[in-house]
Amino acid sequence: MISLREHVSLQSLNTFGIEARARFFVEVTRPEDMIDLWQHPVYHQHQRLILGGGSNVLLTRDFDGLVIKNAIKGQQVRYEDAERVDLTIAGGEEWHALVVRCVAQRWGGIENLALIPGTVGAAPIQNIGAYGVELQEVVHTVHGIDLSRGIARSFDASECRFGYRDSIFKHAWKEKFFISSVTLTLTKKNHVLRTHYGAIDETLKKKNQPPTIHSICDAVIEIRSHKLPDPAKLGNAGSFFKNPSIDLLHFEKLQRLYPSIPNYPTENQLII
């Protein structure tokens, strides 16, 4: 059963640690809670803000509406064989904690995405990516609630229309879909290891470590820790820039001038 509260402080729920208050506030701990909330008059009568890890918001004043905190927890193995595992993770789980758990289980595919702030539910919206890897490479299904009708529905990977830091949830389904969980397909062996982007190769060589999902994850954590302050000590929003996207001909010209230019391909272009 949902429990609406009034005039709730959001200071501990945003990574800048800014004091602001929500006129109404509710924690959603089950997908069914979101359906119940959709039927509540407060939901339809007020502006709404869905809050995950609070790392992609800058609160400049009190929010005179309804803040919905995605607090759904848990994970479940949906399918497993010798090659792969399909893992469903609740939207309120911390993203980095998930990466660490998967690496500990020797499940590969998201080790390059370590130390990205935020929650699992927010990850598909942005199609998070780092060090030559994007979430879309491992997404199987995105599950949630259709906020136009208050019913459950799912999107398979092709329906998400993933692009570079982009998805259908930033366009046609913007503010119309609550992500309750995400199913990822991860590898159990024959992992695809990405070390060419950024300083991963250099970091591994300095440590005299071969590339594995464990060593790559550790290297990414080390690199990101040197670049960004800990939000628990100094408020920040992590890294939110976008690299340039260029066509192949343009890239080839640049590569002749700068042979070591970092890059990784997308469907139609290269990211540099």
C-alpha positions as CSV (number, residue, x, y, z in Angstrom):
1,M,0.0,0.0,0.0
2,I,1.4,3.4,-0.9
3,S,1.9,6.1,1.8
4,L,1.8,9.7,0.6
5,R,3.7,12.2,2.7
6,E,3.8,15.9,2.6
7,H,6.6,18.5,2.8
8,V,9.4,16.0,2.7
9,S,13.1,17.0,2.5
10,L,14.9,15.9,-0.6
11,Q,18.4,16.8,0.7
12,S,19.5,13.2,1.2
13,L,18.0,12.2,-2.2
14,N,20.1,14.3,-4.5
15,T,23.9,14.0,-5.1
16,F,24.4,17.8,-4.7
17,G,22.9,17.6,-1.3
18,I,20.7,20.6,-1.9
19,E,17.9,21.3,0.6
20,A,14.5,21.3,-1.1
21,R,11.2,20.0,-0.1
22,A,8.5,18.1,-2.0
23,R,4.9,19.1,-1.6
24,F,4.0,15.4,-1.8
25,F,6.3,12.4,-1.7
26,V,5.9,8.7,-2.1
27,E,8.3,5.7,-2.2
28,V,7.4,3.0,-4.7
29,T,8.7,-0.3,-3.5
30,R,6.7,-2.6,-5.8
31,P,5.6,-2.2,-9.4
32,E,2.0,-2.6,-8.2
33,D,2.5,0.5,-6.0
34,M,2.9,2.6,-9.1
35,I,-0.4,1.3,-10.5
36,D,-2.1,2.1,-7.1
37,L,-0.5,5.6,-7.2
38,W,-1.8,6.2,-10.7
39,Q,-5.3,5.8,-9.4
40,H,-4.8,8.3,-6.6
41,P,-6.2,11.9,-7.2
42,V,-2.9,13.5,-6.1
43,Y,-1.1,11.8,-9.0
44,H,-3.3,13.5,-11.6
45,Q,-3.7,16.8,-9.9
46,H,-0.1,17.7,-9.5
47,Q,3.2,18.0,-11.4
48,R,5.3,14.9,-11.0
49,L,9.0,14.1,-10.7
50,I,10.3,10.5,-10.8
51,L,13.5,10.3,-8.7
52,G,16.1,7.6,-9.0
53,G,19.6,8.2,-7.5
54,G,19.2,11.9,-7.7
55,S,22.4,12.4,-9.7
56,N,20.7,13.9,-12.8
57,V,18.8,16.7,-11.0
58,L,19.7,20.2,-9.7
59,L,17.0,21.3,-7.3
60,T,16.8,25.1,-7.3
61,R,13.6,25.4,-5.2
62,D,11.0,23.4,-3.4
63,F,9.0,21.1,-5.7
64,D,5.4,22.0,-5.6
65,G,4.1,18.6,-6.8
66,L,4.5,14.9,-6.3
67,V,8.0,13.3,-6.1
68,I,8.0,9.6,-6.8
69,K,11.0,7.8,-5.4
70,N,11.8,4.5,-7.2
71,A,12.7,2.3,-4.3
72,I,12.0,-1.1,-5.9
73,K,14.7,-3.6,-4.9
74,G,15.8,-7.1,-5.9
75,Q,17.2,-9.1,-8.7
76,Q,16.3,-12.5,-10.3
77,V,18.0,-14.8,-12.8
78,R,15.4,-15.4,-15.6
79,Y,17.5,-17.7,-17.7
80,E,21.0,-19.3,-17.4
81,D,23.0,-21.7,-19.4
82,A,26.8,-22.3,-19.9
83,E,27.2,-19.2,-22.1
84,R,24.9,-16.5,-20.7
85,V,22.6,-15.3,-17.9
86,D,19.5,-13.2,-18.2
87,L,19.3,-11.1,-15.1
88,T,16.3,-8.9,-14.1
89,I,17.2,-6.1,-11.8
90,A,14.7,-3.8,-10.0
91,G,14.7,-0.2,-11.0
92,G,15.6,1.1,-7.5
93,E,18.8,-0.8,-7.3
94,E,22.1,1.2,-7.3
95,W,23.8,0.8,-10.7
96,H,27.4,0.6,-9.5
97,A,26.5,-1.9,-6.8
98,L,25.0,-4.1,-9.6
99,V,28.2,-3.9,-11.7
100,V,30.3,-5.0,-8.7
101,R,27.9,-7.9,-8.0
102,C,28.0,-9.1,-11.6
103,V,31.8,-8.9,-11.8
104,A,32.0,-10.9,-8.5
105,Q,29.7,-13.5,-10.2
106,R,32.0,-13.5,-13.3
107,W,29.2,-12.2,-15.4
108,G,30.5,-9.9,-18.2
109,G,29.2,-7.1,-20.2
110,I,28.9,-4.1,-17.9
111,E,32.3,-3.9,-16.2
112,N,33.2,-0.8,-18.2
113,L,30.2,0.9,-16.7
114,A,31.5,0.9,-13.2
115,L,31.1,3.9,-10.8
116,I,28.4,5.5,-12.9
117,P,26.0,7.2,-10.4
118,G,22.3,6.5,-10.4
119,T,19.9,3.6,-10.4
120,V,19.1,0.8,-12.7
121,G,15.8,2.3,-13.6
122,A,17.4,5.4,-15.0
123,A,20.1,3.6,-17.0
124,P,18.0,2.8,-20.1
125,I,16.6,6.4,-20.4
126,Q,20.0,7.8,-21.0
127,N,21.4,4.6,-22.5
128,I,24.4,5.0,-20.2
129,G,27.8,4.4,-21.5
130,A,31.5,4.7,-20.7
131,Y,34.8,3.6,-22.0
132,G,33.6,2.2,-25.3
133,V,30.5,0.3,-24.0
134,E,26.8,1.2,-24.0
135,L,24.0,-0.3,-22.0
136,Q,22.1,-1.1,-25.2
137,E,24.6,-3.9,-25.9
138,V,23.3,-5.9,-23.0
139,V,19.6,-4.9,-22.6
140,H,17.1,-7.7,-23.2
141,T,13.9,-6.0,-21.9
142,V,12.8,-2.9,-20.1
143,H,9.8,-3.5,-17.8
144,G,7.5,-0.9,-16.2
145,I,4.2,1.0,-16.0
146,D,2.5,2.8,-18.9
147,L,1.7,6.1,-17.2
148,S,-0.9,7.0,-19.8
149,R,-3.1,4.0,-18.8
150,G,-1.7,2.8,-15.5
151,I,-0.9,-0.7,-16.7
152,A,2.2,-2.8,-16.9
153,R,4.0,-3.2,-20.2
154,S,7.5,-4.0,-21.5
155,F,9.8,-2.9,-24.3
156,D,12.3,-5.3,-25.9
157,A,15.7,-3.9,-26.9
158,S,14.7,-3.0,-30.4
159,E,11.6,-1.1,-29.2
160,C,13.8,1.1,-27.0
161,R,15.3,2.8,-30.0
162,F,18.6,3.2,-28.3
163,G,21.1,5.7,-29.7
164,Y,24.1,7.5,-28.3
165,R,22.9,8.6,-24.8
166,D,19.4,8.4,-26.2
167,S,16.3,6.2,-26.1
168,I,12.6,6.2,-26.8
169,F,12.2,7.1,-23.1
170,K,13.6,10.6,-23.9
171,H,11.2,11.2,-26.8
172,A,7.9,9.4,-27.5
173,W,7.7,7.9,-24.0
174,K,9.2,10.8,-22.1
175,E,7.5,11.1,-18.7
176,K,5.0,8.5,-19.9
177,F,6.8,5.3,-18.6
178,F,8.0,4.3,-15.1
179,I,10.8,1.7,-15.3
180,S,10.3,-0.9,-12.6
181,S,13.0,-3.3,-13.8
182,V,15.5,-4.1,-16.5
183,T,16.6,-7.5,-17.9
184,L,20.2,-7.7,-19.0
185,T,21.9,-10.5,-21.0
186,L,25.4,-11.0,-19.6
187,T,28.1,-13.4,-20.6
188,K,29.5,-16.2,-18.4
189,K,32.5,-17.0,-20.6
190,N,34.2,-15.7,-23.8
191,H,33.7,-12.2,-22.6
192,V,34.1,-9.3,-25.0
193,L,36.8,-7.2,-23.3
194,R,37.0,-3.5,-24.2
195,T,40.3,-1.9,-23.2
196,H,41.1,0.4,-26.1
197,Y,39.0,3.4,-25.0
198,G,40.3,6.0,-22.5
199,A,43.1,5.0,-20.2
200,I,42.1,1.4,-19.5
201,D,45.0,-0.2,-21.4
202,E,47.5,2.2,-19.8
203,T,46.2,1.5,-16.3
204,L,46.3,-2.2,-16.8
205,K,49.9,-2.0,-18.2
206,K,51.0,0.0,-15.2
207,K,49.6,-2.6,-12.9
208,N,51.0,-5.4,-15.1
209,Q,47.5,-7.0,-15.2
210,P,46.0,-8.9,-18.1
211,P,42.5,-7.7,-19.2
212,T,39.7,-9.5,-17.4
213,I,36.3,-8.3,-16.4
214,H,37.7,-7.9,-12.8
215,S,40.8,-5.9,-13.8
216,I,38.8,-3.7,-16.3
217,C,36.2,-2.9,-13.6
218,D,39.0,-2.0,-11.1
219,A,40.7,0.1,-13.7
220,V,37.6,2.0,-14.6
221,I,36.9,2.7,-10.9
222,E,40.5,3.9,-10.4
223,I,40.3,6.2,-13.5
224,R,36.9,7.6,-12.6
225,S,37.9,8.1,-8.9
226,H,40.8,10.3,-10.0
227,K,38.6,12.4,-12.4
228,L,35.5,12.9,-10.2
229,P,35.0,13.7,-6.5
230,D,33.0,11.3,-4.3
231,P,29.5,12.9,-4.2
232,A,29.3,11.8,-0.5
233,K,32.1,14.3,0.2
234,L,31.6,16.9,-2.5
235,G,28.2,17.3,-4.2
236,N,28.3,16.7,-8.0
237,A,26.4,15.1,-10.8
238,G,29.0,12.8,-12.1
239,S,30.1,12.9,-15.8
240,F,27.3,14.0,-18.1
241,F,29.0,15.3,-21.3
242,K,28.5,13.8,-24.8
243,N,31.4,13.1,-27.2
244,P,31.1,14.2,-30.8
245,S,29.5,11.8,-33.3
246,I,31.0,11.9,-36.8
247,D,30.8,9.9,-40.0
248,L,33.4,7.4,-41.1
249,L,35.0,9.7,-43.8
250,H,35.5,12.5,-41.3
251,F,37.0,10.1,-38.8
252,E,39.4,8.7,-41.3
253,K,40.8,12.2,-42.0
254,L,41.2,12.8,-38.3
255,Q,42.8,9.4,-37.7
256,R,45.5,10.2,-40.3
257,L,46.4,13.3,-38.3
258,Y,45.9,11.7,-34.9
259,P,46.5,7.9,-35.2
260,S,45.8,7.2,-31.6
261,I,42.4,9.1,-31.5
262,P,40.0,7.1,-29.3
263,N,36.8,6.0,-30.9
264,Y,34.0,3.4,-30.9
265,P,31.4,2.7,-33.5
266,T,27.6,3.1,-33.3
267,E,25.1,2.0,-35.8
268,N,25.7,4.8,-38.4
269,Q,28.6,6.9,-36.9
270,L,31.7,6.8,-34.7
271,I,32.0,8.4,-31.3
272,I,35.3,10.1,-30.6
